[in-house]
Amino acid sequence: MIEALGWSNIPSKMVYGIQRAIDKNIPVVMVSRCPKGRVLDTYGYDGGGKHLRELGVIFDKNLPEQKARIKLMLILGITNDLKIIKGIFENKLK
């Protein structure tokens, strides 16, 4: 679980660890730290939202970190398929 900084960005030094997790089939979900914020895939530089989405980071648009973590735990009780997990978080699957 990642709590993104401004406009869904993280420090570029974190990208390597995130990529390693994704390569090991570990879901990485990003949420906003702002109470009414959301994550976006706007910027394409290393650590930018667009770059993170291209790496396979899953974006949750509405939940705070605590609720997104619980949602992820429940989903992992059913499946570890990253495509299904992404579909559920991004409201493409119910």
Secondary structure, 3 states (H helix, E strand, C coil): CEEEEHHHECCHHHHHHHHHHHHCCCCCEEEECCCCCCCCCCCCCCCCHHHHHHHCCEECCCCCHHHHHHHHHHHHCCCCCHHHHHHHHCCCCC
